[in-house]
């Protein structure tokens, strides 16, 4: 099983992830991105989202397109 991890506090709201992989990513009202269906939790750094998936799919491209490297495929 693959896990998509989003360090939301690092997001600068560029929209690259949503443009590259709209199946999984959308822009929220606060201008930052959200990983659709992810469970977000508060950490000392900020919000951390995790979503288990069978296949990373276009999320690998979203990782490459993110200028602040706040998306990880594990």
C-alpha positions in Angstrom: 0.0 0.0 0.0 1.2 3.5 -0.9 0.6 6.5 1.3 0.4 10.1 0.1 1.6 12.6 2.8 0.9 16.3 2.6 2.8 18.7 4.9 0.1 21.4 4.5 1.9 24.1 6.6 4.6 24.2 3.9 2.1 24.8 1.1 2.4 28.2 -0.7 -0.8 27.8 -2.7 0.8 27.7 -6.1 -1.8 25.3 -7.4 0.7 23.0 -9.2 -0.6 19.8 -7.5 -4.3 20.6 -8.3 -3.3 21.4 -12.0 -1.2 18.3 -12.4 -3.3 15.8 -10.4 -6.9 17.1 -9.9 -8.1 13.6 -9.1 -6.4 13.9 -5.7 -5.8 17.6 -5.1 -7.9 20.8 -4.8 -7.4 24.3 -3.7 -9.1 25.2 -0.4 -10.7 28.5 0.5 -7.6 29.6 2.4 -5.6 29.4 -0.8 -3.6 26.3 0.1 -4.1 22.8 -1.4 -5.9 19.9 0.2 -5.5 16.2 -0.5 -8.9 14.9 -1.3 -10.1 12.3 1.2 -7.0 12.6 3.4 -7.2 12.6 7.2 -5.5 15.7 8.5 -4.1 16.0 12.0 -2.5 18.8 13.9 1.2 18.4 14.5 3.7 20.8 16.2 4.6 22.1 12.7 1.0 22.4 11.4 -1.5 20.3 9.6 -0.4 16.9 8.2 -2.5 15.0 5.8 -2.3 11.3 5.0 -4.1 9.2 2.4 -3.5 5.5 1.8 -3.9 4.5 -1.9 -3.3 1.4 -4.0 -1.4 3.3 -6.7 0.3 6.7 -6.4 -0.8 7.5 -10.0 -0.4 11.2 -10.8 0.7 12.0 -7.3 4.3 11.2 -8.4 3.9 14.1 -10.9 2.5 16.3 -8.2 5.6 15.6 -6.0 7.8 16.7 -8.9 5.7 19.8 -9.6 5.5 21.1 -6.0 8.1 23.9 -5.6 8.2 23.6 -1.8 8.3 19.7 -1.7 5.3 19.4 0.8 4.0 16.3 -1.0 5.5 12.9 -0.4 4.7 9.4 -1.7 5.7 6.7 0.7 
